[in-house]
Amino acid sequence: MKPRISMITLGVRDLEGAVKFYEEGLGFPRMESSPGIAFFPLNGTWLGLFGREALAEDACVSHEGSGFESFTLAHNVQSEAEVDEVMAQALQAGATVVKQPENVSWGGYSGYFKDPDGHLWEVAYNPRFWVGPRDAQG
């Protein structure tokens, strides 16, 4: 298996609302999608939005669940100021701030928000590590 994640699919309770959050609120570009699913091309991967119950059914697991889902999504940026900008944009789009941006133990600056379905996103600046468009080859 080659070390890559081709697509991340989030199970959402309200597909229309989730699409609005990511497309209009965060400015993610949306691809033409089939009914019941939405796709957003990202640098080096894809984000898919699919009804939570339908996604659970597809994976043959229960859609019941609450609390911490045991993963986070991370968005790395080039500066502390950009962390603050992205967090403000997410909040304006309807996200809930979980942890205000702050200096962190690993030498960077980060904060967390939840999207309208409760998926955790970390927005981070790490002065020693940058993953962005210029690195998204292969």
DSSP file (Angstrom, degrees, kcal/mol; ACC not computed):
  #  RESIDUE AA STRUCTURE BP1 BP2  ACC     N-H-->O    O-->H-N    N-H-->O    O-->H-N    TCO  KAPPA ALPHA  PHI   PSI    X-CA   Y-CA   Z-CA
    1    1 A M              0   0    0      0, 0.0     0, 0.0     0, 0.0     0, 0.0   0.000 360.0 360.0 360.0 131.9    0.0    0.0    0.0
    2    2 A K        -     0   0    0      1,-0.1     2,-1.6     2,-0.0     0, 0.0  -0.595 360.0-108.3 -78.9 141.7    1.3    3.4   -0.9
    3    3 A P  S    S+     0   0    0      0, 0.0     2,-0.3     0, 0.0    -1,-0.1  -0.516  77.0 103.2 -76.6  87.7    1.4    5.9    2.0
    4    4 A R        -     0   0    0     -2,-1.6     2,-0.6    41,-0.0    41,-0.1  -0.985  62.4-134.0-158.0 155.4   -1.4    8.3    1.0
    5    5 A I        -     0   0    0     -2,-0.3     3,-0.1     1,-0.1    41,-0.1  -0.970  18.5-172.4-112.0 115.9   -5.0    9.2    1.9
    6    6 A S        +     0   0    0     -2,-0.6    40,-0.9     1,-0.3     2,-0.3   0.893  66.9   0.6 -76.6 -41.5   -7.0    9.6   -1.3
    7    7 A M  E     -a   46   0A   0     38,-0.2     2,-0.5     2,-0.0    -1,-0.3  -0.996  53.5-150.3-151.6 143.8  -10.2   10.9    0.2
    8    8 A I  E     -a   47   0A   0     38,-2.7    40,-3.3    -2,-0.3     2,-0.5  -0.973  19.4-164.1-110.6 123.7  -11.6   11.8    3.6
    9    9 A T  E     -a   48   0A   0     -2,-0.5     2,-0.5    38,-0.2    40,-0.2  -0.948   1.8-158.6-113.9 126.0  -15.4   11.3    3.8
   10   10 A L  E     -a   49   0A   0     38,-3.0    40,-2.3    -2,-0.5     2,-0.5  -0.875  14.8-134.7-102.9 129.7  -17.3   12.8    6.6
   11   11 A G  E     -a   50   0A   0     -2,-0.5     2,-0.3    38,-0.2    40,-0.2  -0.739  31.9-170.0 -80.3 124.9  -20.7   11.5    7.6
   12   12 A V  E     -a   51   0A   0     38,-2.6    40,-3.0    -2,-0.5    41,-0.3  -0.874  30.3-145.5-122.2 150.9  -23.0   14.5    8.1
   13   13 A R  S    S+     0   0    0     -2,-0.3     2,-0.4     1,-0.3    -1,-0.1   0.817  98.1  30.5 -80.7 -32.1  -26.5   14.9    9.5
   14   14 A D     >  -     0   0    0      1,-0.1     4,-2.6     2,-0.0    -1,-0.3  -0.881  66.7-172.6-131.9  96.9  -27.6   17.7    7.1
   15   15 A L  H  > S+     0   0    0     -2,-0.4     4,-2.8    -3,-0.3     5,-0.2   0.913  86.5  49.9 -59.9 -45.9  -25.9   17.4    3.8
   16   16 A E  H  > S+     0   0    0      1,-0.2     4,-2.1     2,-0.2    -1,-0.2   0.917 113.7  45.8 -60.1 -44.4  -27.2   20.7    2.5
   17   17 A G  H  > S+     0   0    0      2,-0.2     4,-2.2     1,-0.2    -1,-0.2   0.887 113.0  50.0 -65.8 -39.5  -26.0   22.6    5.6
   18   18 A A  H  X S+     0   0    0     -4,-2.6     4,-2.4     2,-0.2     5,-0.3   0.904 109.8  50.7 -66.4 -41.4  -22.6   20.8    5.6
   19   19 A V  H  X S+     0   0    0     -4,-2.8     4,-3.2    -5,-0.2     5,-0.5   0.924 110.4  50.1 -61.1 -43.9  -22.1   21.8    1.9
   20   20 A K  H  X>S+     0   0    0     -4,-2.1     5,-2.1    -5,-0.2     4,-1.4   0.915 110.1  51.1 -60.7 -43.2  -23.0   25.4    2.7
   21   21 A F  I  <>S+     0   0    0     -4,-2.2     5,-1.7     3,-0.2     6,-0.2   0.948 119.3  34.4 -59.0 -51.2  -20.5   25.4    5.6
   22   22 A Y  I  <5S+     0   0    0     -4,-2.4     6,-2.9     3,-0.2    -2,-0.2   0.895 126.8  37.2 -75.6 -40.5  -17.6   24.0    3.6
   23   23 A E  I  <5S+     0   0    0     -4,-3.2     4,-0.3    -5,-0.3    -3,-0.2   0.969 132.8  19.7 -78.1 -55.3  -18.4   25.7    0.2
   24   24 A E  I  <5S+     0   0    0     -4,-1.4    -3,-0.2    -5,-0.5    -2,-0.1   0.902 130.6  42.1 -84.2 -42.8  -19.7   29.1    1.2
   25   25 A G  I   <S+     0   0    0     -5,-2.1    -3,-0.2     1,-0.2    -4,-0.2   0.944 130.3  21.9 -72.6 -49.4  -18.3   29.4    4.8
   26   26 A L  S   <S-     0   0    0     -5,-1.7    -3,-0.2    -6,-0.2    -1,-0.2   0.575 100.9-122.8 -97.8 -10.6  -14.8   28.1    4.3
   27   27 A G        +     0   0    0     -4,-0.3    -4,-0.2    -6,-0.2    -3,-0.1   0.733  47.7 164.9  80.0  22.2  -14.5   28.7    0.6
   28   28 A F        -     0   0    0     -6,-2.9     2,-0.3     1,-0.1    -1,-0.2  -0.540  41.9-116.0 -71.3 136.5  -13.7   25.1   -0.4
   29   29 A P        -     0   0    0      0, 0.0     2,-0.4     0, 0.0    -1,-0.1  -0.567  30.2-143.5 -73.6 133.8  -14.2   24.5   -4.2
   30   30 A R        -     0   0    0     -2,-0.3    10,-0.2    10,-0.2     2,-0.2  -0.831   6.0-148.1-103.8 135.2  -17.0   22.1   -4.9
   31   31 A M        -     0   0    0      8,-2.9     8,-0.5    -2,-0.4     2,-0.2  -0.511  41.2 -81.5 -87.0 162.6  -16.9   19.6   -7.7
   32   32 A E        -     0   0    0     -2,-0.2     2,-0.3     6,-0.1    -1,-0.1  -0.518  62.6-167.7 -61.1 130.8  -20.0   18.4   -9.6
   33   33 A S        -     0   0    0     -2,-0.2     5,-0.1    -3,-0.1     3,-0.1  -0.820  21.5-110.8-126.3 161.2  -21.4   15.7   -7.3
   34   34 A S    >   -     0   0    0     -2,-0.3     3,-1.7     1,-0.1     2,-0.0  -0.458  55.0 -77.8 -81.2 160.8  -24.0   13.0   -7.4
   35   35 A P  T 3  S+     0   0    0      0, 0.0    -1,-0.1     0, 0.0     3,-0.1  -0.370 119.1  22.3 -58.4 137.5  -27.2   13.3   -5.3
   36   36 A G  T 3  S+     0   0    0      1,-0.1    15,-0.9    -3,-0.1     2,-0.3   0.447 117.6  64.9  86.9   0.2  -26.6   12.5   -1.7
   37   37 A I  E <   -B   50   0A   0     -3,-1.7     2,-0.4    13,-0.2    13,-0.2  -0.992  58.8-159.5-151.6 149.7  -22.9   13.2   -1.7
   38   38 A A  E     -B   49   0A   0     11,-2.0    11,-2.5    -2,-0.3     2,-0.4  -0.989   8.0-156.5-132.3 143.0  -20.6   16.3   -2.3
   39   39 A F  E     -B   48   0A   0     -8,-0.5    -8,-2.9    -2,-0.4     9,-0.2  -0.954   7.0-172.4-123.1 139.9  -16.9   16.3   -3.2
   40   40 A F  E     -B   47   0A   0      7,-2.5     7,-2.5    -2,-0.4     2,-0.3  -0.979  21.7-135.8-128.9 116.3  -14.3   19.1   -2.7
   41   41 A P  E     -B   46   0A   0      0, 0.0     5,-0.2     0, 0.0     2,-0.2  -0.568  27.4-175.6 -72.6 132.8  -10.9   18.7   -4.3
   42   42 A L  E >   -B   45   0A   0      3,-2.8     2,-1.3    -2,-0.3     3,-0.5  -0.659  44.1 -72.3-116.3 175.1   -8.1   19.6   -1.9
   43   43 A N  T 3  S-     0   0    0      1,-0.2     3,-0.1    -2,-0.2    94,-0.1  -0.584 118.9 -12.1 -73.7  98.4   -4.4   19.9   -2.4
   44   44 A G  T 3  S+     0   0    0     -2,-1.3     2,-0.3     1,-0.2    -1,-0.2   0.379 134.9  38.2  94.6  -3.8   -3.4   16.2   -2.8
   45   45 A T  E <  S- B   0  42A   0     -3,-0.5    -3,-2.8   -41,-0.1     2,-0.3  -0.883  74.4-112.9-157.0-173.5   -6.7   14.6   -1.6
   46   46 A W  E     -aB   7  41A   0    -40,-0.9   -38,-2.7    -2,-0.3     2,-0.5  -0.955  11.6-143.4-131.5 150.0  -10.5   15.0   -1.6
   47   47 A L  E     -aB   8  40A   0     -7,-2.5    -7,-2.5    -2,-0.3     2,-0.4  -0.975  20.2-167.9-111.3 127.6  -13.1   15.8    1.0
   48   48 A G  E     -aB   9  39A   0    -40,-3.3   -38,-3.0    -2,-0.5     2,-0.5  -0.920   9.1-158.4-113.5 142.6  -16.4   13.9    0.6
   49   49 A L  E     +aB  10  38A   0    -11,-2.5   -11,-2.0    -2,-0.4     2,-0.3  -0.987  21.7 165.3-118.4 128.5  -19.6   14.7    2.5
   50   50 A F  E     -aB  11  37A   0    -40,-2.3   -38,-2.6    -2,-0.5   -13,-0.2  -0.986  47.7 -83.2-142.7 144.7  -22.1   11.9    2.7
   51   51 A G  E  >  -a   12   0A   0    -15,-0.9     4,-2.9    -2,-0.3     5,-0.2  -0.239  39.4-130.2 -51.2 133.7  -25.2   11.4    4.9
   52   52 A R  H  > S+     0   0    0    -40,-3.0     4,-2.4     1,-0.2     5,-0.2   0.912 105.5  44.1 -56.9 -48.6  -24.1   10.0    8.3
   53   53 A E  H  > S+     0   0    0    -41,-0.3     4,-2.4     1,-0.2    -1,-0.2   0.904 114.9  48.9 -65.3 -41.1  -26.6    7.1    8.3
   54   54 A A  H  > S+     0   0    0      2,-0.2     4,-2.3     1,-0.2    -2,-0.2   0.887 111.6  49.4 -66.1 -38.6  -26.0    6.2    4.7
   55   55 A L  H  X S+     0   0    0     -4,-2.9     4,-1.7     2,-0.2    -2,-0.2   0.919 111.8  48.4 -66.6 -43.0  -22.2    6.2    5.3
   56   56 A A  H  <>S+     0   0    0     -4,-2.4     5,-2.5    -5,-0.2     4,-0.5   0.913 111.6  50.2 -62.5 -42.1  -22.5    4.0    8.4
   57   57 A E  H ><5S+     0   0    0     -4,-2.4     3,-1.1     1,-0.2    -2,-0.2   0.910 107.8  53.4 -62.0 -42.1  -24.8    1.7    6.4
   58   58 A D  H 3<5S+     0   0    0     -4,-2.3    -1,-0.2     1,-0.3    -2,-0.2   0.857 113.4  43.1 -60.4 -35.6  -22.2    1.5    3.6
   59   59 A A  T 3<5S-     0   0    0     -4,-1.7    -1,-0.3     2,-0.1    -2,-0.2   0.434 112.7-121.0 -90.0  -0.6  -19.5    0.6    6.1
   60   60 A C  T < 5S+     0   0    0     -3,-1.1     2,-0.3    -4,-0.5    -3,-0.2   0.887  73.1 117.0  61.3  42.0  -21.9   -1.9    7.9
   61   61 A V  S   <S-     0   0    0     -5,-2.5    -1,-0.2    -6,-0.1     2,-0.2  -0.881  72.2 -89.1-131.4 165.5  -21.6   -0.1   11.3
   62   62 A S        -     0   0    0     -2,-0.3    -9,-0.0     1,-0.1    -3,-0.0  -0.495  21.2-146.8 -73.7 141.8  -24.0    1.7   13.6
   63   63 A H        +     0   0    0     -2,-0.2    -1,-0.1   -10,-0.0     2,-0.1   0.525  68.2 109.1 -84.2  -6.2  -24.5    5.4   13.0
   64   64 A E        +     0   0    0    -11,-0.1     2,-0.2    -8,-0.0    -2,-0.1  -0.378  42.3 114.3 -67.3 147.9  -25.1    6.0   16.7
   65   65 A G        -     0   0    0     -2,-0.1     2,-0.3     0, 0.0     4,-0.1  -0.756  31.4-173.8 159.8 155.8  -22.3    7.8   18.5
   66   66 A S        +     0   0    0     -2,-0.2     2,-0.1     2,-0.2    -2,-0.0  -0.965  47.5  31.5-158.5 171.3  -21.3   10.9   20.4
   67   67 A G  S    S+     0   0    0     -2,-0.3     2,-0.3     2,-0.1     0, 0.0  -0.392 106.2   6.3  76.4-152.2  -18.4   12.7   21.9
   68   68 A F        -     0   0    0      1,-0.1    -2,-0.2    -2,-0.1    51,-0.1  -0.506  56.4-157.2 -71.9 125.9  -14.9   12.4   20.6
   69   69 A E        -     0   0    0     -2,-0.3    -1,-0.1     2,-0.3     3,-0.1   0.380  42.3-112.8 -85.8   3.5  -14.8   10.4   17.3
   70   70 A S  S    S+     0   0    0      1,-0.2     2,-0.3     0, 0.0    -2,-0.1   0.657  86.5  70.2  73.1  21.7  -11.0    9.6   17.9
   71   71 A F        -     0   0    0      2,-0.0    49,-0.5     0, 0.0     2,-0.3  -0.984  56.4-159.6-155.1 159.1   -9.6   11.6   15.0
   72   72 A T        -     0   0    0     -2,-0.3     2,-0.4    47,-0.1    49,-0.2  -0.945  17.1-132.4-132.1 158.2   -9.1   15.2   14.0
   73   73 A L  E     -c  121   0B   0     47,-2.6    49,-3.2    -2,-0.3     2,-0.4  -0.886  25.3-150.2-104.6 142.9   -8.5   16.9   10.7
   74   74 A A  E     -c  122   0B   0     -2,-0.4     2,-0.5    47,-0.2    49,-0.2  -0.931  15.0-168.4-121.4 141.5   -5.6   19.3   10.5
   75   75 A H  E     -c  123   0B   0     47,-2.9    49,-2.0    -2,-0.4     2,-0.4  -0.948  15.9-158.4-125.0 106.7   -5.2   22.4    8.3
   76   76 A N  E     -c  124   0B   0     -2,-0.5     2,-0.2    55,-0.3    49,-0.2  -0.697  12.5-175.2 -90.1 137.9   -1.6   23.7    8.5
   77   77 A V  E     -c  125   0B   0     47,-2.8    49,-0.5    -2,-0.4    54,-0.1  -0.686  34.2-109.7-125.9 178.1   -0.9   27.4    7.5
   78   78 A Q  S    S+     0   0    0     -2,-0.2     2,-0.3    47,-0.1    47,-0.1   0.472  88.4  17.0 -94.4  -3.6    2.1   29.6    7.1
   79   79 A S  S  > S-     0   0    0      1,-0.1     4,-1.5    45,-0.1     5,-0.1  -0.993  70.6-110.6-161.0 162.1    1.8   31.9   10.1
   80   80 A E  H  > S+     0   0    0     -2,-0.3     4,-2.1     1,-0.2     5,-0.2   0.887 118.4  56.5 -62.4 -39.2    0.1   32.5   13.5
   81   81 A A  H  > S+     0   0    0      1,-0.2     4,-2.2     2,-0.2    -1,-0.2   0.881 104.5  52.4 -61.3 -37.4   -1.9   35.3   11.9
   82   82 A E  H  > S+     0   0    0      2,-0.2     4,-2.7     1,-0.2     5,-0.2   0.856 104.5  55.9 -69.3 -33.7   -3.3   32.9    9.3
   83   83 A V  H  X S+     0   0    0     -4,-1.5     4,-2.5     2,-0.2    -2,-0.2   0.957 109.7  46.6 -57.5 -49.8   -4.3   30.5   12.1
   84   84 A D  H  X S+     0   0    0     -4,-2.1     4,-2.3     1,-0.2    -2,-0.2   0.893 112.2  50.7 -60.4 -41.0   -6.3   33.4   13.6
   85   85 A E  H  X S+     0   0    0     -4,-2.2     4,-2.3     2,-0.2    -1,-0.2   0.929 112.0  45.8 -63.3 -46.7   -7.8   34.3   10.2
   86   86 A V  H  X S+     0   0    0     -4,-2.7     4,-2.6     2,-0.2    -2,-0.2   0.905 112.2  51.4 -65.7 -41.5   -8.9   30.7    9.5
   87   87 A M  H  X S+     0   0    0     -4,-2.5     4,-2.4    -5,-0.2    -1,-0.2   0.918 111.1  48.2 -60.9 -43.1  -10.4   30.3   12.9
   88   88 A A  H  X S+     0   0    0     -4,-2.3     4,-2.4    -5,-0.2    -2,-0.2   0.901 111.3  50.7 -64.1 -40.7  -12.4   33.5   12.5
   89   89 A Q  H  X S+     0   0    0     -4,-2.3     4,-1.7     2,-0.2    -2,-0.2   0.922 111.1  48.2 -62.8 -44.5  -13.6   32.4    9.1
   90   90 A A  H  X>S+     0   0    0     -4,-2.6     5,-2.7     2,-0.2     4,-0.6   0.915 111.4  50.2 -62.7 -43.4  -14.7   29.0   10.5
   91   91 A L  H ><5S+     0   0    0     -4,-2.4     3,-1.1     1,-0.2    -2,-0.2   0.919 110.5  49.3 -60.8 -44.8  -16.5   30.7   13.4
   92   92 A Q  H 3<5S+     0   0    0     -4,-2.4    -1,-0.2     1,-0.2    -2,-0.2   0.828 107.5  56.1 -63.6 -31.6  -18.3   33.1   11.0
   93   93 A A  H 3<5S-     0   0    0     -4,-1.7    -1,-0.2    -5,-0.2    -2,-0.2   0.580 132.5 -87.8 -78.4 -10.0  -19.3   30.1    8.9
   94   94 A G  T <<5S+     0   0    0     -3,-1.1    -3,-0.2    -4,-0.6    -2,-0.1   0.494  80.1 140.0 117.0   6.4  -21.0   28.4   11.8
   95   95 A A      < -     0   0    0     -5,-2.7     2,-0.5    -6,-0.2    -1,-0.2  -0.300  48.3-127.3 -73.1 164.6  -18.2   26.4   13.5
   96   96 A T  E     -D  114   0B   0     18,-2.2    18,-2.7    19,-0.1     2,-0.4  -0.975  19.3-128.3-114.0 124.3  -17.8   26.2   17.2
   97   97 A V  E     +D  113   0B   0     -2,-0.5    16,-0.3    16,-0.2     3,-0.2  -0.591  28.6 175.5 -73.4 126.7  -14.4   27.1   18.7
   98   98 A V  E    S+     0   0B   0     14,-2.3     2,-0.4    -2,-0.4    15,-0.2   0.783  73.8  13.8 -97.9 -39.6  -13.3   24.2   20.9
   99   99 A K  E    S-D  112   0B   0     13,-1.9    13,-2.0     3,-0.0    -1,-0.3  -0.951  79.8-128.6-142.6 118.0   -9.8   25.6   21.8
  100  100 A Q  E     -     0   0B   0     -2,-0.4    10,-0.1    11,-0.2   -16,-0.0  -0.312  44.6 -88.7 -60.3 146.4   -8.8   29.2   21.1
  101  101 A P  E     +     0   0B   0      0, 0.0     2,-0.3     0, 0.0    10,-0.3  -0.321  63.7 154.5 -58.9 138.5   -5.5   29.4   19.2
  102  102 A E  E     -D  110   0B   0      8,-2.0     8,-2.3    -3,-0.1     2,-0.2  -0.975  51.2 -78.9-156.5 164.3   -2.5   29.5   21.5
  103  103 A N  E     -D  109   0B   0     -2,-0.3     6,-0.3     6,-0.2     2,-0.3  -0.523  55.3-153.0 -66.1 137.1    1.3   28.7   21.6
  104  104 A V    >   -     0   0    0      4,-2.3     3,-2.0    -2,-0.2     4,-0.2  -0.750  25.4-104.0-120.8 164.7    1.6   25.0   22.1
  105  105 A S  T 3  S+     0   0    0      1,-0.3    -1,-0.0    -2,-0.3    -2,-0.0   0.736 113.5  62.1 -59.4 -28.4    4.2   22.6   23.6
  106  106 A W  T 3  S-     0   0    0      1,-0.1    -1,-0.3     0, 0.0     3,-0.1   0.348 122.2 -98.6 -84.9   8.6    5.6   21.4   20.3
  107  107 A G  S <  S+     0   0    0     -3,-2.0    -2,-0.1     1,-0.3     2,-0.1   0.506  91.0  92.0  94.7   5.3    6.7   25.0   19.4
  108  108 A G  S    S-     0   0    0     -4,-0.2    -4,-2.3    18,-0.1     2,-0.4  -0.215  71.7-109.6-112.5-156.0    3.9   26.1   17.1
  109  109 A Y  E     +DE 103 125B   0     16,-2.3    16,-2.8    -6,-0.3     2,-0.3  -0.986  43.2 152.4-143.9 125.3    0.5   27.8   17.4
  110  110 A S  E     -DE 102 124B   0     -8,-2.3    -8,-2.0    -2,-0.4     2,-0.3  -0.989  20.9-173.1-155.2 162.9   -2.8   26.1   17.0
  111  111 A G  E     - E   0 123B   0     12,-1.9    12,-2.7    -2,-0.3     2,-0.4  -0.926  19.1-130.0-147.2 170.2   -6.5   26.0   17.8
  112  112 A Y  E     +DE  99 122B   0    -13,-2.0   -14,-2.3    -2,-0.3   -13,-1.9  -0.959  18.2 179.5-128.6 144.1   -9.5   23.7   17.3
  113  113 A F  E     -DE  97 121B   0      8,-2.4     8,-3.1    -2,-0.4     2,-0.4  -0.960  21.6-133.0-134.3 159.6  -13.0   24.1   16.0
  114  114 A K  E     -DE  96 120B   0    -18,-2.7   -18,-2.2    -2,-0.3     6,-0.2  -0.926  20.0-134.8-107.4 135.1  -15.9   21.8   15.4
  115  115 A D    >   -     0   0    0      4,-2.1     3,-2.5    -2,-0.4   -19,-0.1  -0.249  45.8 -83.4 -73.4 176.0  -17.8   21.9   12.1
  116  116 A P  T 3  S+     0   0    0      0, 0.0    -1,-0.1     0, 0.0   -98,-0.1   0.716 133.3  50.5 -58.9 -19.1  -21.7   21.8   12.3
  117  117 A D  T 3  S-     0   0    0      2,-0.1  -106,-0.0   -99,-0.0   -99,-0.0   0.382 122.2-104.1 -97.2   3.4  -21.5   18.0   12.6
  118  118 A G    <   +     0   0    0     -3,-2.5     2,-0.3     1,-0.3   -49,-0.2   0.525  66.6 152.0  90.5   5.5  -19.0   18.0   15.4
  119  119 A H        -     0   0    0      1,-0.1    -4,-2.1   -51,-0.1     2,-0.4  -0.567  44.7-125.5 -71.8 130.4  -15.9   17.0   13.3
  120  120 A L  E     - E   0 114B   0    -49,-0.5   -47,-2.6    -2,-0.3     2,-0.4  -0.626  26.9-172.8 -82.9 129.5  -12.8   18.4   15.0
  121  121 A W  E     -cE  73 113B   0     -8,-3.1    -8,-2.4    -2,-0.4     2,-0.5  -0.980   9.6-155.1-118.5 131.8  -10.5   20.5   12.9
  122  122 A E  E     -cE  74 112B   0    -49,-3.2   -47,-2.9    -2,-0.4     2,-0.5  -0.913   2.8-159.8-101.4 133.2   -7.1   21.8   14.1
  123  123 A V  E     +cE  75 111B   0    -12,-2.7   -12,-1.9    -2,-0.5     2,-0.4  -0.971  27.0 175.3-110.3 120.7   -5.7   24.9   12.5
  124  124 A A  E     -cE  76 110B   0    -49,-2.0   -47,-2.8    -2,-0.5     2,-0.5  -0.948  33.5-161.2-137.6 146.3   -2.0   25.0   13.1
  125  125 A Y  E     -cE  77 109B   0    -16,-2.8   -16,-2.3    -2,-0.4   -47,-0.1  -0.998  15.1-179.7-118.9 125.4    1.2   26.9   12.3
  126  126 A N  B >   -F  129   0C   0      3,-0.6     3,-1.5   -49,-0.5   -18,-0.1  -0.970  19.3-154.4-124.8 113.8    4.4   25.0   12.9
  127  127 A P  T 3  S+     0   0    0      0, 0.0     3,-0.1     0, 0.0    -1,-0.1   0.667  96.5  45.5 -63.9 -15.0    7.6   26.9   12.1
  128  128 A R  T 3  S+     0   0    0      1,-0.2     2,-0.4    -3,-0.0   -20,-0.0   0.487 115.2  45.0-102.7  -4.6    9.5   23.7   11.4
  129  129 A F  B <   +F  126   0C   0     -3,-1.5    -3,-0.6     2,-0.0     2,-0.4  -0.983  55.9 174.6-147.7 126.5    6.9   22.0    9.3
  130  130 A W        -     0   0    0     -2,-0.4     2,-0.5    -3,-0.1   -52,-0.1  -0.987   5.3-177.9-136.0 126.1    4.7   23.1    6.4
  131  131 A V        +     0   0    0     -2,-0.4   -55,-0.3   -54,-0.1    -2,-0.0  -0.976  35.3 121.0-120.6 115.0    2.4   21.0    4.3
  132  132 A G  S >> S-     0   0    0     -2,-0.5     3,-2.1   -57,-0.1     4,-0.6  -0.826  74.7 -55.1-154.9-167.1    0.7   23.0    1.6
  133  133 A P  G >4 S+     0   0    0      0, 0.0     3,-1.0     0, 0.0   -89,-0.0   0.825 125.9  56.9 -52.8 -37.6    0.2   23.4   -2.2
  134  134 A R  G 34 S+     0   0    0      1,-0.2     3,-0.1     2,-0.1    -3,-0.0   0.725 112.5  42.5 -69.9 -17.3    3.9   23.5   -3.0
  135  135 A D  G <4 S+     0   0    0     -3,-2.1     2,-1.4     1,-0.1    -1,-0.2   0.425  85.7  99.1-103.4  -1.4    4.4   20.1   -1.2
  136  136 A A    <<  +     0   0    0     -3,-1.0     2,-0.3    -4,-0.6    -1,-0.1  -0.253  51.4 127.6 -89.2  51.1    1.3   18.4   -2.6
  137  137 A Q              0   0    0     -2,-1.4    -3,-0.0     1,-0.2   -94,-0.0  -0.819 360.0 360.0-104.6 146.6    3.1   16.4   -5.4
  138  138 A G              0   0    0     -2,-0.3    -1,-0.2     0, 0.0    -2,-0.1   0.445 360.0 360.0  87.3 360.0    2.8   12.7   -6.0
